[in-house]
Amino acid sequence: MGRLQVAIDRGGTFTDVVARTSDGKIVTMKLLSEDTEKYKDAPTEAIRRLLKQESFPLNATDVDWIRMGTTVATNALLERKGERVALLVTKGFRDLLYIGNQSR
């Protein structure tokens, strides 16, 4: 059947998975991102279920690549639901905040 490519979008509510083989077969899957009664990690569980499908007879050694994106951190920032953080700067590095990412 060929090599398997897996793309994962881990959102706050659902985790979506799209897998494609080198011969063009595509399979999609959607899981709840949090379902601790059934699984610990949605992306891992989605890949596990994908590899167990009879219509998709592949094993883990057939995986060419896995790419994962997430909106969890972005949503936490936008909704202001993240944890409070602090930045400590030691003596001699106070200009670090100004320099930042070198685009002065």
C-alpha positions in Angstrom: 0.0 0.0 0.0 2.9 2.4 0.5 4.1 4.9 3.0 1.8 6.7 5.3 1.7 10.5 5.9 -0.3 11.8 8.9 -1.4 15.3 9.6 -2.9 16.2 13.0 -4.8 19.3 14.2 -5.1 19.2 18.0 -7.8 21.7 19.0 -9.3 22.5 22.3 -12.4 20.4 21.7 -11.5 18.0 18.9 -8.4 16.4 17.4 -8.6 15.9 13.6 -6.4 13.5 11.8 -5.9 13.1 8.0 -3.8 10.3 6.7 -2.6 9.6 3.2 -0.8 6.7 1.6 1.6 7.0 -1.3 -1.1 5.5 -3.6 -3.5 8.3 -2.7 -5.8 6.6 -0.2 -7.1 9.1 2.4 -8.6 8.4 5.8 -9.9 11.0 8.2 -10.6 10.7 11.9 -12.0 13.0 14.6 -11.7 12.4 18.4 -12.4 14.5 21.5 -9.2 16.2 22.5 -9.9 15.3 26.1 -11.5 12.0 27.0 -9.5 10.7 30.0 -11.9 7.7 30.5 -10.9 6.3 27.2 -7.4 7.5 26.4 -4.6 9.7 27.7 -3.5 11.5 24.5 -5.8 12.2 21.5 -3.2 12.4 18.8 -1.6 9.1 19.9 -4.9 7.4 20.2 -6.0 8.6 16.7 -2.8 7.1 15.1 -3.4 3.9 17.1 -7.0 3.6 15.8 -5.9 4.5 12.3 -3.3 1.7 12.1 -5.9 -0.8 13.5 -8.5 -0.2 10.7 -9.0 -3.2 8.5 -9.4 -1.0 5.4 -6.1 0.6 6.1 -3.7 -2.3 6.7 -0.5 -0.5 7.7 1.8 -0.7 10.7 3.9 1.9 12.5 7.0 1.2 10.4 5.0 2.4 7.3 4.7 5.9 8.8 6.7 8.4 6.6 6.0 11.5 8.6 3.6 12.9 11.2 2.9 16.6 11.4 1.0 18.2 14.1 -0.5 21.7 14.6 -2.4 23.0 17.5 -4.6 26.0 18.4 -4.7 25.2 22.1 -2.0 27.8 23.1 -3.4 30.4 20.7 -6.9 30.0 22.1 -5.6 30.2 25.7 -3.9 33.6 24.8 -6.9 35.0 23.0 -9.3 33.9 25.7 -6.9 34.9 28.5 -7.3 31.5 30.1 -3.6 30.7 30.4 -1.6 30.6 33.6 0.0 33.8 34.9 3.7 34.0 34.1 6.6 36.2 35.2 9.9 37.1 33.4 12.9 37.5 35.6 16.0 39.3 34.1 19.3 39.1 35.9 21.6 42.0 36.5 23.4 43.1 33.3 20.6 41.8 31.0 17.9 44.5 31.6 18.0 45.5 27.9 16.9 42.0 27.0 13.3 43.1 27.1 14.1 45.9 24.6 16.2 43.7 22.3 13.7 40.9 22.3 14.0 39.0 19.0 16.7 41.3 17.6 14.3 43.4 15.5 15.0 46.7 17.2 
